[in-house]
Amino acid sequence: MAGVTTIHLVERALLVSIQDDVTDTEIIDLQDQLSHRISEEEVRGVVLDISALEIVDTFVGRVIAQLAGISRLLDAETYVVGMRPAVAVTLVELGMYLPETRTALSLTHALTQLRRA
């Protein structure tokens, strides 16, 4: 997959990096892979790294919400890391508050929060 890197297991959390050029087909594949990995590996959380995103649109916002929803339904906490200020502003302007998704400044912060849970 060119738009989405592989899913890495780090301290009982799955790290997923979303790239700027992600496509619909890649997202469908990612959703399938993520749901299988969460259930098979009994992870505690999913960390979505969006640091590669310069800008977002409703598609990317929807992708983040869908991945978080899948994780939540499978009892894994979701953290979004690497959000640029411009991306945060755009998500708010689009009306995408993602209330069920937690944010963290970095992978380290997200893993610290997951350890506490």
N, C-alpha and C positions, 0 to 999 in steps of 0.2 A: 504494500500500500504506500503510495507516495505521499498522501496527505496526512496520514496518521502513523506515528511511529509504533513500534511494537509495544505491547503491554508488559511492563516489568513488575515483578513482585519485590517489594521492599518492606521489610518488617511487618508482614501480614497486611500490607496495603498494596493495591494495584496502582501503579503510576502510569497515567495515559497522557501523552503529549499530543495536543491538537495543533496541527500545522495550518498555516494561512490558506493553503490551497485544497482543503478537504472537500471531497465530493459527496453527493448523496449516496452513491454506491459504497464508498468507504465507510460512511457513517452507519449504514445498515450492517455491514460486516463487523464494524467495531461494536455495535450494540449486541450482536450475536456472540462475539468473542468475549465481551465483558461479562455478559450474563452467565455464560458457561464457566468462566474463570472464577467468578465470585462464588458460585455454588460448589464448584469442584475443590477449590483451594481454601474455602472457609475464611475468607479475608474479613478484616474488621472495617476496612475503609477503602475508598477509591479517591485518588488525588488526580484531578484534571489539571494539567499544566497548560495554560493558555498564553504563556509568555511569548510565543512565536506570533501571536495575533496582533497585527498593527491596528486593525479596525474590525468591527463586528457588524453584522446585519441581523435581521430577524432569523435567518437560517441558522447562523452560528449560535445565537441565543437559544433557539429552540433545541439545538443539538445538546447544549450544556444542560438544559432543563430535562431533556429526555434521558440523558445518561445518568443524571442525578436521580431521576425517578426510578429507573431500573435498579440502581444501586440500593435505594431506599427500600424498594419492594423486596429485595433479597437480603435485607437487614445489614447493609454496609453503609456507613456514614460517608458522605461525599464532601470533599474540600476542593475548592478551585484556588489554584495558586498562580502567581505570575501575571495577575491582572494589571494592565497599564492604566493610568488615570483616564486616558482618552477612551479606553474600552469601557471602563466603569460608567463614565458620563454617557456614552452612547447607549449602553444597556438601559440606563435609567430613562433616557430620552425616548427609547423604544417601548417603555413601559414594562420591561422585563426585569423585575426585581429579584427573581429566583429565591423566594423566601425559605424554601426547604434546603437550600444549598449554603454551606458554610464557606467562608473564604479564609485564607491564611496568606501571610506575606511570602512564605517560602515552603519548600518541601519539608525542611527541618521543623518549622512551626506546625505544619499539618500533622507530621508524624508525632510530635510532642502531644498535640491535642488528642490524637487517636490513642496514644498510650494511656492517657488519663481516663479515657472512656471505659 
